[in-house]
Amino acid sequence: MATGLGARLFGLGCYVGETIRLSLGGVRAGGDADPASEIDVAVRLSGGSVIWPVQRVVKRFQNGPEDSLVVYGVSLGLDLRPHAAPPGDAKPRMGLFRRRGD
């Protein structure tokens, strides 16, 4: 992680944001004209909330487990419990693409 740290954190933040967006519904927000747009990538969720996943990943990197990404996802409504394995598959799946209560 020593080389290209910024790009790696940005990529991870985009992955976190896209996972949340696909799971909870929403659109990417922000403009390319903003010089800080890489860190200020926003996601406007279907319920109207706006989140900044890249900033959250950077915070997690800086502060450690106290800024858990799992807690972040759960607080937004993601269900991260293992699901039953589909027929023919021996491994349970994580619930990254399901809302809590579904």
Residue frames as a rotation matrix with the C-alpha (Angstrom) as fourth column:
MET 1
0.564 0.825 0.000 0.00
0.825 -0.564 0.000 0.00
0.000 0.000 -1.000 0.00
ALA 2
-0.005 -0.629 -0.778 3.02
0.531 -0.661 0.531 2.33
-0.847 -0.410 0.337 0.22
THR 3
-0.941 -0.322 -0.101 2.92
0.082 -0.508 0.858 3.21
-0.327 0.799 0.504 -3.47
GLY 4
-0.726 0.680 0.105 -0.17
-0.033 -0.187 0.982 4.73
0.687 0.709 0.158 -5.01
LEU 5
-0.838 0.385 -0.386 -1.95
0.500 0.257 -0.827 5.03
-0.220 -0.886 -0.408 -1.67
GLY 6
-0.596 0.628 -0.500 -4.26
-0.459 -0.778 -0.429 7.81
-0.659 -0.026 0.752 -2.86
ALA 7
-0.449 0.403 -0.797 -5.37
-0.808 0.197 0.555 5.84
0.381 0.894 0.238 -5.90
ARG 8
-0.766 0.138 -0.628 -5.95
0.245 0.966 -0.086 2.72
0.595 -0.220 -0.773 -3.81
LEU 9
-0.775 0.503 -0.383 -8.05
0.325 -0.202 -0.924 4.59
-0.542 -0.840 -0.007 -1.24
PHE 10
-0.500 0.587 -0.637 -9.99
-0.775 -0.632 0.027 6.27
-0.387 0.507 0.771 -4.05
GLY 11
-0.568 0.239 -0.787 -10.67
-0.490 0.670 0.558 2.90
0.661 0.702 -0.264 -5.70
LEU 12
-0.811 0.259 -0.525 -11.79
0.534 0.693 -0.485 1.33
0.238 -0.673 -0.700 -2.44
GLY 13
-0.699 0.563 -0.441 -14.02
-0.059 -0.660 -0.749 4.34
-0.713 -0.498 0.494 -1.72
CYS 14
-0.477 0.516 -0.711 -15.61
-0.876 -0.222 0.428 4.02
0.063 0.827 0.558 -5.16
TYR 15
-0.677 0.200 -0.708 -16.23
0.020 0.967 0.254 0.32
0.736 0.158 -0.659 -4.53
VAL 16
-0.811 0.384 -0.442 -17.84
0.515 0.107 -0.851 1.05
-0.279 -0.917 -0.285 -1.15
GLY 17
-0.595 0.582 -0.555 -19.99
-0.470 -0.811 -0.348 3.79
-0.652 0.054 0.756 -2.68
GLU 18
-0.499 0.391 -0.773 -21.08
-0.762 0.225 0.607 1.65
0.412 0.892 0.186 -5.62
THR 19
-0.800 0.204 -0.565 -21.93
0.355 0.919 -0.170 -1.28
0.484 -0.337 -0.808 -3.33
ILE 20
-0.695 0.555 -0.457 -24.09
0.322 -0.329 -0.888 0.99
-0.643 -0.764 0.050 -1.19
ARG 21
-0.542 0.479 -0.691 -25.68
-0.732 -0.672 0.108 2.65
-0.412 0.564 0.715 -4.23
LEU 22
-0.613 0.288 -0.736 -26.58
-0.445 0.644 0.623 -0.68
0.653 0.709 -0.266 -5.84
SER 23
-0.789 0.258 -0.558 -27.92
0.536 0.734 -0.418 -2.07
0.301 -0.629 -0.717 -2.58
LEU 24
-0.454 0.581 -0.676 -29.98
0.592 -0.371 -0.716 0.88
-0.666 -0.725 -0.175 -1.39
GLY 25
0.371 0.547 0.751 -30.72
0.924 -0.299 -0.239 2.72
0.094 0.782 -0.616 -4.62
GLY 26
0.522 -0.183 -0.833 -29.42
0.202 -0.923 0.329 6.13
-0.829 -0.340 -0.445 -5.56
VAL 27
0.857 -0.266 0.441 -27.24
0.404 -0.185 -0.896 8.06
0.320 0.946 -0.051 -7.98
ARG 28
-0.144 -0.952 -0.271 -23.68
0.983 -0.168 0.067 9.31
-0.109 -0.257 0.960 -8.04
ALA 29
0.907 0.420 0.030 -23.44
0.421 -0.907 -0.034 13.03
0.013 0.043 -0.999 -7.40
GLY 30
0.248 -0.839 -0.485 -20.71
0.243 -0.430 0.869 15.63
-0.938 -0.334 0.097 -7.76
GLY 31
0.980 0.109 -0.169 -19.01
-0.115 -0.385 -0.916 17.37
-0.165 0.917 -0.364 -10.61
ASP 32
0.482 -0.841 0.245 -15.78
0.876 0.463 -0.135 16.81
0.000 0.280 0.960 -12.49
ALA 33
0.430 -0.301 0.851 -15.12
0.217 -0.881 -0.421 20.56
0.876 0.366 -0.314 -12.50
ASP 34
0.912 -0.067 0.405 -14.36
-0.404 -0.320 0.857 20.47
0.072 -0.945 -0.319 -8.77
PRO 35
0.087 -0.966 -0.244 -10.58
-0.690 0.118 -0.714 20.09
0.718 0.230 -0.657 -8.19
ALA 36
-0.652 -0.277 0.706 -11.29
-0.739 0.442 -0.508 18.04
-0.172 -0.853 -0.493 -5.04
SER 37
0.253 0.902 -0.350 -13.79
-0.945 0.307 0.109 15.81
0.206 0.303 0.930 -6.86
GLU 38
-0.238 -0.382 -0.893 -11.73
-0.240 0.914 -0.327 12.67
0.941 0.136 -0.309 -6.26
ILE 39
-0.955 -0.143 -0.259 -12.21
0.208 0.296 -0.932 12.92
0.210 -0.944 -0.253 -2.50
ASP 40
-0.681 0.728 -0.082 -15.66
-0.486 -0.532 -0.693 14.52
-0.548 -0.432 0.716 -2.72
VAL 41
-0.766 0.464 -0.445 -17.35
-0.165 0.527 0.834 11.76
0.621 0.712 -0.327 -4.70
ALA 42
-0.641 0.630 0.438 -20.88
-0.646 -0.135 -0.752 11.72
-0.415 -0.765 0.493 -3.35
VAL 43
-0.829 0.535 -0.162 -23.77
0.343 0.715 0.609 9.29
0.442 0.450 -0.776 -3.59
ARG 44
-0.585 0.752 0.304 -27.33
-0.811 -0.547 -0.208 10.57
0.010 -0.369 0.929 -3.21
LEU 45
-0.960 0.221 0.170 -29.36
0.179 0.956 -0.232 7.67
-0.214 -0.193 -0.958 -1.85
SER 46
-0.557 0.803 0.212 -32.95
0.436 0.066 0.897 7.03
0.707 0.592 -0.387 -2.89
GLY 47
0.217 0.646 -0.731 -34.16
0.970 -0.058 0.237 8.23
0.111 -0.761 -0.639 0.54
GLY 48
0.856 0.124 0.502 -32.51
0.196 -0.976 -0.093 11.63
0.479 0.178 -0.860 -0.03
SER 49
0.751 -0.648 -0.124 -29.41
0.050 -0.131 0.990 11.18
-0.658 -0.750 -0.066 2.14
VAL 50
0.761 -0.626 -0.173 -26.03
-0.348 -0.169 -0.922 12.09
0.548 0.761 -0.346 0.68
ILE 51
0.817 -0.560 0.136 -22.92
0.172 0.463 0.870 10.10
-0.550 -0.688 0.474 1.60
TRP 52
0.585 -0.741 -0.331 -19.23
-0.785 -0.413 -0.462 10.56
0.206 0.530 -0.823 0.77
PRO 53
0.997 -0.073 0.034 -17.75
0.061 0.960 0.274 7.03
-0.053 -0.271 0.961 0.64
VAL 54
0.344 -0.934 0.092 -14.21
0.442 0.075 -0.894 8.02
0.828 0.349 0.439 -0.43
GLN 55
-0.050 -0.313 0.948 -13.95
-0.645 -0.715 -0.270 10.38
0.763 -0.625 -0.166 2.53
ARG 56
0.745 0.393 0.539 -15.18
-0.667 0.454 0.591 7.58
-0.012 -0.800 0.600 4.79
VAL 57
0.849 -0.497 -0.181 -12.53
0.429 0.847 -0.313 5.16
0.309 0.188 0.932 3.49
VAL 58
-0.014 -0.871 0.492 -9.81
0.080 -0.491 -0.867 7.79
0.997 0.027 0.077 4.04
LYS 59
0.206 0.178 0.962 -11.13
-0.874 -0.409 0.263 8.32
0.440 -0.895 0.072 7.58
ARG 60
0.983 0.159 0.091 -11.01
-0.183 0.902 0.392 4.57
-0.020 -0.402 0.916 8.20
PHE 61
0.487 -0.871 -0.062 -7.42
0.531 0.352 -0.771 4.46
0.694 0.343 0.634 6.98
GLN 62
-0.183 -0.577 0.796 -6.42
-0.246 -0.757 -0.606 7.39
0.952 -0.306 -0.003 9.19
ASN 63
-0.047 0.289 0.956 -8.35
-0.955 -0.294 0.042 6.47
0.293 -0.911 0.290 12.36
GLY 64
-0.932 -0.357 -0.069 -8.43
-0.330 0.910 -0.253 2.68
0.153 -0.213 -0.965 12.26
PRO 65
-0.735 0.622 -0.270 -11.26
0.554 0.780 0.289 0.40
0.391 0.063 -0.918 13.39
GLU 66
-0.583 0.555 -0.594 -13.12
0.393 -0.448 -0.803 3.15
-0.711 -0.701 0.043 15.23
ASP 67
-0.188 0.516 -0.836 -14.33
-0.766 -0.609 -0.204 4.28
-0.614 0.602 0.510 11.78
SER 68
-0.584 -0.042 0.811 -15.44
0.134 0.980 0.147 0.81
-0.801 0.194 -0.567 10.69
LEU 69
-0.799 0.304 -0.519 -16.78
-0.593 -0.257 0.763 0.43
0.098 0.917 0.386 7.17
VAL 70
-0.708 0.576 -0.409 -19.02
0.499 0.818 0.287 -2.41
0.500 0.000 -0.866 8.36
VAL 71
-0.414 0.550 -0.725 -20.68
0.693 -0.326 -0.643 -0.15
-0.590 -0.769 -0.246 10.94
TYR 72
-0.717 0.091 -0.691 -21.00
-0.397 -0.868 0.298 2.51
-0.573 0.488 0.659 8.21
GLY 73
-0.833 0.380 -0.402 -22.80
-0.257 0.378 0.889 0.09
0.490 0.844 -0.217 5.89
VAL 74
-0.547 0.642 -0.538 -25.07
0.794 0.601 -0.092 -1.30
0.264 -0.477 -0.838 8.59
SER 75
-0.515 0.346 -0.784 -26.00
0.396 -0.716 -0.576 2.20
-0.761 -0.607 0.231 9.78
LEU 76
-0.739 0.233 -0.632 -27.08
-0.619 -0.604 0.502 3.00
-0.265 0.762 0.591 6.22
GLY 77
0.275 0.948 0.159 -29.30
-0.834 0.318 -0.451 -0.09
-0.478 -0.008 0.878 6.09
LEU 78
-0.065 -0.337 -0.939 -27.17
-0.775 0.610 -0.165 -2.82
0.629 0.717 -0.301 4.51
ASP 79
0.846 0.297 0.443 -27.68
-0.498 0.737 0.457 -6.38
-0.191 -0.607 0.771 5.70
LEU 80
0.055 -0.942 -0.331 -24.22
-0.916 0.085 -0.393 -7.87
0.399 0.325 -0.858 6.18
ARG 81
0.112 0.037 0.993 -25.27
-0.651 0.758 0.045 -11.20
-0.751 -0.652 0.109 7.69
PRO 82
-0.907 -0.419 -0.052 -24.35
-0.327 0.620 0.713 -14.36
-0.266 0.664 -0.699 5.75
HIS 83
0.110 0.938 -0.329 -27.14
-0.984 0.057 -0.168 -15.66
-0.139 0.343 0.929 3.54
ALA 84
0.404 0.096 0.910 -28.01
-0.105 0.993 -0.058 -19.27
-0.909 -0.072 0.411 2.88
ALA 85
-0.697 -0.712 -0.085 -26.02
-0.233 0.112 0.966 -20.76
-0.678 0.693 -0.244 0.03
PRO 86
0.096 0.698 -0.709 -27.82
-0.980 -0.058 -0.190 -21.03
-0.174 0.713 0.679 -3.31
PRO 87
0.815 0.231 0.531 -28.59
-0.187 0.973 -0.137 -24.61
-0.548 0.012 0.836 -4.44
GLY 88
0.820 -0.537 0.198 -25.42
0.502 0.511 -0.697 -26.32
0.273 0.672 0.689 -5.63
ASP 89
0.117 -0.782 0.613 -23.14
-0.166 -0.624 -0.764 -23.85
0.979 -0.012 -0.203 -3.80
ALA 90
0.207 -0.077 -0.975 -21.56
0.779 0.616 0.116 -24.90
0.592 -0.784 0.187 -0.51
LYS 91
-0.753 -0.605 -0.260 -20.50
0.641 -0.585 -0.497 -21.41
0.149 -0.541 0.828 0.64
PRO 92
0.342 0.831 -0.438 -22.80
0.853 -0.470 -0.226 -18.88
-0.394 -0.296 -0.870 2.32
ARG 93
-0.159 -0.314 0.936 -22.80
0.740 -0.665 -0.098 -15.42
0.653 0.677 0.338 0.75
MET 94
-0.747 -0.085 -0.660 -22.44
0.529 -0.676 -0.512 -12.08
-0.403 -0.732 0.550 2.49
GLY 95
0.175 0.973 0.152 -25.52
0.941 -0.120 -0.316 -9.87
-0.289 0.198 -0.937 2.28
LEU 96
-0.684 -0.517 -0.514 -23.95
0.385 -0.855 0.348 -6.85
-0.619 0.040 0.784 0.63
PHE 97
-0.950 0.311 -0.013 -26.71
-0.156 -0.440 0.884 -6.59
0.270 0.842 0.467 -1.94
ARG 98
-0.172 0.924 -0.341 -29.77
0.673 0.363 0.645 -6.83
0.720 -0.119 -0.684 0.25
ARG 99
-0.213 0.196 0.957 -31.57
-0.512 -0.857 0.061 -4.30
0.832 -0.477 0.283 2.40
ARG 100
-0.984 -0.055 0.172 -32.07
-0.180 0.390 -0.903 -5.05
-0.017 -0.919 -0.393 6.05
GLY 101
-0.350 0.903 0.249 -35.38
-0.435 0.079 -0.897 -6.87
-0.830 -0.422 0.365 6.49
ASP 102
0.126 0.375 -0.918 -35.58
-0.990 0.113 -0.089 -8.22
0.070 0.920 0.386 2.90
